[in-house]
């Protein structure tokens, strides 16, 4: 295939780019480098294996240029993290909704064979049932989750009205090497690894019994590739690890001192994907265990050396609006 990966310099995108090249496909990347790192794919760009365009998905002209001649578009570009989405909801709407519409329209105009959308399992909010099926109620709790879901609905609508072939994959708690090191308070792995490097205690939210369906990034890349290569279209599927692991278990595997901070509103006690649909449709299943994945993170811990180190006071300051707008923790 001749693939375009939006957000291809980012965490998930860079792993997908590597996989596509390994499998012999042509790859073009569109990324504005607002959170991704060109260094994540620089060796492939320098060798000529990957074509790179520096632009954002809101730039219609750049997107049309990037999509031209492509058979498949993997749309991963997005603003991520909860806290900044509460602070700047319109920026998230612009990137995650308007940007997705721009990509979908360019894909339609170019007649691509398939658009692959990296959706988010955060759309489920606090589910009623675990494991959570794709038919579960949609209850986004904060602007990031809402805008990713509206982006998913945008892709679906372009499929419904214009016949754009698409598959949306709702990703559960993706982790692995190259996860974000941005200055915002965000994903747990980046927070913990920076704290560990600095010799500071890892800040466990609540009692740490809450569990997450931590899904290794290379498994996610394989799911995206499998969806692209299949005949399946007009589908929405979960991508998860098949297990749910507590934050306390994560800190045990990482090793080091811990401290507890207040539980936050709007967060589920459990995330756990029902992956029967993607297994039946694509034959996909994760191949990396949680313990193996964490071990790889520790081997690559130096990646987070320049990441901000969050202490309880800084986290309290950063999450004030979270508590204000999402209600008091119970």
C-alpha positions in Angstrom: 0.0 0.0 0.0 0.9 3.7 -0.4 0.2 4.9 3.1 -0.1 8.3 4.7 0.3 8.4 8.5 -0.9 11.6 10.1 0.8 12.1 13.5 3.5 9.7 12.3 6.2 11.3 14.4 4.2 10.7 17.6 4.1 7.8 20.0 1.8 5.3 18.2 2.4 6.8 14.8 6.1 6.2 14.8 5.7 2.5 15.7 3.1 2.2 12.9 5.5 3.8 10.4 8.3 1.4 11.4 5.9 -1.6 10.9 4.7 -0.4 7.6 8.3 0.0 6.3 9.2 -3.4 7.7 6.2 -4.9 5.7 7.4 -3.3 2.5 4.8 -0.5 2.1 5.5 3.1 0.9 5.0 5.6 3.7 4.4 9.4 3.8 4.1 11.2 7.2 2.2 14.4 8.0 3.0 15.8 11.4 3.2 19.4 12.8 5.6 18.3 15.5 3.5 19.9 18.2 3.9 16.8 20.4 5.6 14.2 18.1 9.4 14.1 17.6 11.0 13.9 14.2 13.8 12.0 15.9 11.3 9.1 16.3 11.5 8.4 12.6 14.5 10.5 11.5 16.6 7.5 10.4 13.8 6.4 8.1 13.4 10.0 6.7 17.2 10.4 6.3 17.4 7.1 4.4 14.6 8.1 2.0 12.3 5.3 3.1 9.8 7.8 4.6 8.6 11.1 3.1 7.9 13.7 5.7 5.6 16.8 5.4 5.6 19.2 8.4 2.1 20.5 8.7 -1.0 20.1 10.8 -4.2 18.3 9.9 -6.2 21.6 10.1 -4.2 22.8 7.0 -6.5 21.7 4.2 -4.0 22.4 1.5 -1.2 20.4 3.1 -3.6 17.5 3.9 -4.8 17.4 0.2 -1.2 17.3 -0.9 -0.3 14.6 1.6 -3.2 12.4 0.7 -2.6 12.6 -3.1 -1.6 9.3 -4.5 -2.2 7.4 -1.3 -4.1 4.1 -1.1 -4.5 4.1 2.7 -4.7 6.9 5.3 -4.0 6.2 8.9 -5.3 9.1 10.9 -3.5 9.3 14.3 -2.8 13.0 14.6 -4.6 14.5 17.6 -4.2 16.5 20.7 -4.1 14.1 23.7 -4.3 14.2 27.5 -7.1 15.1 29.9 -5.9 18.2 31.7 -5.1 20.4 28.7 -8.3 19.5 27.1 -10.2 20.9 30.0 -8.1 24.1 29.9 -8.3 24.5 26.1 -11.4 22.7 24.8 -11.6 24.7 21.6 -8.0 23.8 20.6 -9.0 20.2 21.0 -12.1 20.6 19.0 -10.1 22.2 16.2 -7.5 19.5 16.1 -9.5 16.4 16.8 -12.8 17.3 15.1 -12.1 19.9 12.4 -8.7 18.2 11.7 -10.4 14.8 11.3 -13.1 16.3 8.9 -10.3 17.8 6.8 -8.5 14.4 6.6 -11.8 12.6 5.8 -12.7 15.0 3.1 -9.3 14.8 1.5 -9.4 11.0 1.6 -12.8 11.1 -0.1 -11.6 13.5 -2.8 -8.6 11.3 -3.4 -10.6 8.1 -3.6 -8.4 6.3 -1.1 -9.1 2.6 -0.5 -9.5 3.0 3.3 -9.3 5.5 6.1 -8.1 4.0 9.4 -9.0 6.2 12.4 -7.3 5.8 15.8 -10.4 6.3 18.1 -10.3 6.3 21.9 -11.9 4.0 24.4 -12.2 7.1 26.6 -15.5 7.5 24.8 -17.1 4.9 27.1 -16.5 7.1 30.1 -17.4 5.1 33.2 -18.9 1.9 31.7 -21.6 -0.2 33.2 -20.0 -3.5 32.2 -16.6 -5.1 32.0 -15.3 -6.2 29.6 -16.8 -3.4 27.6 -18.3 -4.1 24.2 -18.5 -1.7 21.3 -22.2 -1.4 21.8 -21.7 0.2 25.3 -23.2 3.6 25.9 -21.0 6.6 24.9 -20.3 8.8 27.9 -17.2 11.0 27.4 -16.2 12.7 30.6 -13.9 15.4 29.4 -13.2 17.3 26.1 -10.4 15.0 24.9 -12.7 12.0 25.1 -15.6 14.0 23.6 -13.6 15.3 20.6 -12.1 11.9 19.8 -15.5 10.4 19.8 -16.9 13.3 17.6 -13.9 12.6 15.3 -15.0 9.0 15.1 -18.6 10.0 14.3 -17.2 12.4 11.6 -15.4 9.5 9.9 -18.5 7.3 10.2 -20.6 10.1 8.7 -18.3 10.4 5.7 -18.6 6.7 5.2 -22.4 6.8 5.5 -22.9 9.8 3.2 -20.0 9.6 0.8 -19.2 5.9 0.8 -15.7 6.5 2.2 -14.3 3.1 3.3 -13.2 3.3 6.9 -12.4 1.3 10.1 -12.2 3.0 13.5 -10.3 1.3 16.3 -11.0 2.3 19.9 -7.7 2.0 21.6 -7.4 1.2 25.3 -4.6 2.7 27.4 -1.8 2.4 25.0 1.8 2.3 26.5 5.3 1.5 25.3 8.5 3.2 24.2 8.2 6.8 23.0 5.1 7.6 24.9 4.6 11.3 25.4 7.1 13.4 27.5 5.2 16.7 27.0 5.1 19.4 29.6 1.4 18.7 30.4 0.4 16.4 33.2 -0.7 13.3 31.3 -0.3 9.5 30.9 0.7 7.5 33.9 3.8 5.8 32.4 5.4 9.1 31.5 4.7 10.5 34.9 6.0 7.5 36.8 9.2 7.0 34.7 10.2 10.6 35.0 9.7 10.4 38.8 11.7 7.2 39.0 14.6 8.7 37.1 14.6 11.7 39.4 14.5 9.5 42.5 11.1 10.8 43.5 8.1 8.7 44.7 5.6 7.7 42.1 2.3 9.4 42.7 -0.5 6.8 42.9 -4.0 8.3 42.4 -6.4 7.1 45.1 -5.5 3.7 46.6 -4.0 2.3 43.4 -6.5 -0.5 43.1 -8.0 0.9 39.9 -7.0 -1.1 36.9 -6.4 -0.3 33.3 -6.3 -2.4 30.1 -2.7 -1.4 29.3 -2.2 -2.3 25.6 1.3 -2.4 24.2 2.0 0.0 21.3 3.4 -2.6 18.9 0.2 -4.7 19.3 -1.8 -1.5 18.4 0.3 -1.0 15.3 -0.4 -4.5 14.2 -4.1 -4.0 14.8 -4.1 -0.9 12.5 -2.2 -2.8 9.8 -4.5 -5.8 10.0 -7.5 -3.5 9.7 -6.0 -1.8 6.6 -5.1 -5.1 4.9 -8.6 -6.6 5.5 -11.7 -6.3 3.3 -13.6 -5.0 6.4 -15.1 -1.5 6.1 -17.6 0.6 8.0 -16.5 -1.0 11.3 -15.7 0.2 14.8 -13.7 -2.2 17.0 -12.0 -2.2 20.4 -8.2 -2.8 20.7 -7.1 -4.0 24.1 -4.7 -6.4 25.8 -7.2 -8.9 27.1 -6.4 -8.0 30.7 -6.6 -5.2 33.3 -3.8 -4.4 35.6 -3.8 -2.3 38.7 -1.7 0.8 39.2 -0.3 -0.8 42.3 0.9 -3.7 40.1 2.5 -1.3 37.7 4.5 0.4 40.5 5.6 -3.0 41.8 7.0 -3.8 38.3 8.7 -0.4 38.0 10.1 -0.6 41.5 10.7 2.4 43.8 8.9 4.5 46.5 5.3 5.6 46.1 3.0 8.2 47.6 -0.8 8.6 47.3 -2.7 11.6 46.0 -6.5 12.2 45.9 -8.8 10.2 43.7 -10.1 12.1 40.7 -13.6 12.5 39.4 -14.6 11.2 35.9 -12.2 8.3 35.9 -13.4 4.7 35.8 -12.2 2.2 38.4 -11.6 -0.4 35.6 -11.0 -0.3 31.9 -11.2 -3.6 30.1 -11.9 -4.2 26.4 -14.1 -6.9 24.9 -11.9 -7.7 21.9 -14.0 -10.6 20.5 -15.1 -8.5 17.5 -11.6 -7.7 16.2 -10.4 -11.2 16.9 -13.3 -12.7 15.0 -13.1 -10.2 12.1 -9.4 -9.9 11.7 -7.8 -12.7 13.6 -5.9 -10.1 15.6 -4.8 -10.8 19.2 -2.1 -9.1 21.4 1.2 -10.8 21.7 3.0 -8.8 24.4 2.3 -9.4 28.1 2.1 -6.5 30.5 5.2 -7.7 32.3 7.2 -7.9 29.0 6.0 -4.4 28.0 6.9 -2.8 31.3 10.4 -4.4 31.1 10.9 -2.8 27.7 9.9 0.6 29.2 12.5 0.2 31.9 15.1 -0.7 29.3 14.3 2.6 27.5 13.8 4.7 30.6 16.4 7.3 29.4 13.8 8.6 26.9 12.0 10.3 29.8 15.1 12.0 31.2 14.0 15.4 30.0 10.3 15.0 30.9 8.9 17.1 33.7 8.9 15.6 37.2 5.6 15.9 38.9 5.3 16.0 42.7 1.9 16.0 44.6 1.9 19.8 44.9 2.4 20.4 41.2 -0.2 17.8 40.3 -2.7 19.5 42.6 -2.1 22.8 40.9 -2.3 21.2 37.4 -5.6 19.4 38.1 -7.5 22.2 39.8 -9.8 22.7 36.8 -10.3 18.9 36.6 -11.8 18.8 40.1 -13.7 22.1 39.5 -15.4 21.1 36.3 -15.8 17.3 36.8 -17.0 17.5 40.4 -15.6 16.5 43.8 -13.9 13.0 44.1 -16.1 10.5 45.9 
